Amino acid sequence: MIRGDGGRTIRAILDRICNKWTLLTVATLDAGALRFTELHQQIPGISQRMLTLTLRHLEHDGLVSRTAYAQVPPRVEYALTPTGKSLIPPALALAGWAIEHVPHIEANRALHQTPPE
């Protein structure tokens, strides 16, 4: 899979799921189905356009389901699919690794910063 197509397939998938908005959206939906406005309110800093694009990509990839209810006003809910739920453990492991290594990474970044001119 990695070498068969030069890694294009795996890179495309990792590009999608390692995106900060993807991870924040998936983590937020881990608590259960939410409407667009609820999701938007719970993900700090995301624009409506970026949330729309992120949800569309996650739906196309089979990580999120979109359910539209025929009522007035229209209601749409987003929820994780089983595949989307399977992303939670590795995402939490990656977040845990990042938290554990923050001091080391910040210290190294400080060593490599160029002084202001």
N, C-alpha and C positions, 0 to 999 in steps of 0.2 A: 504493500500500500504506500509506504513512504518513498520507495525508490522506483516503483512501477511507472509513475508518471512524473518523476523528478520531484516528488513531494508537493505538487500543486494542489492536490485534493486535500491533503492534511493541512497544508498552510491556509487554504481558504476556510476550512472549518475552524482552525485555531484563531485565525483573524477575526472570525465572527464571534466565537464564544469568549475570547479573551478581551473583547472590547469592554471598557468600563461600564458603558450603559447597559450592555447585555448582562453583565454580572450583577449590576444593581437591580435591574428589572427582574431577573430570575430570582434573586434573593428576596425581593419584595413580594413576589408572587408565591414564594414558598409558604407563606401564611394562609394562602387561599385565594380564591377568585376575587378579582377587583375590577371595578369600572375604570375607564380611562382617566377620569378626573381624580379618582382616589389614588391611582397609580402615580399620576403627575404630582399630586400633593406629597406623596411619600418618598419621592426620589428627588433629593435636593439638587438644584442646578440644571436639571434636564429641561430642554425646551419642548414645547408641544410637537414641533416638527421632528425632533430627534426621537422622542418617545414613539411617535407614529411610525417612523422608519424602523426603529428597533423592534417594535411589536410585529410589524409586517415581516421583517426578516426572521424573527423567531417563529412566527406562524408558518412561513414558507419552509423553514428547516424542521418543523415538526416538534419544536420545543414548547410552544404555547398554542393553546386552542382559543378560538374566538367564538363566542356564542352571542348571537343577536336575538333579542326578544322582540316580537311584534307587538309593541305597545306604544302608547303616546304618553310622554315623549319616548323616543326610541332608547332602548337600553342594550348596551353591549358589555359583556364581561370577558375578561381574559384570565386564563388559568394555565398552570403548568401541565403538560402532558406527562405520562410516565417517563419519557425520554428527558424532558425538561427537569423533572424531579431527580433523575439520575445524575444531573450536573451539580447538584447541591453538595454532595460530599467532597468531590475534588475541588470545587470552588472554595469551600470552607478550609480545606487543607492548604490551598494556595494562600488564602487570606491569613491563616495561622502562621505560615512560614514568613509572610511579609511582616506581620506584627512582631514575630520573634527576632527578626533580623533588622528592624528599623534602626536601632542604635549603630550597628556595624555599618550599614549602608550610608546613613547620614554622616557618620564620621569619615568614611572614605570619600563621599561627595565633597565634604568640606576641605579635605586635603587636595582635591583636584580643581577647586574653584580658582579661577584666575583673579588676581587682585584688581580692583578698579583702577583705571588709569587716571 
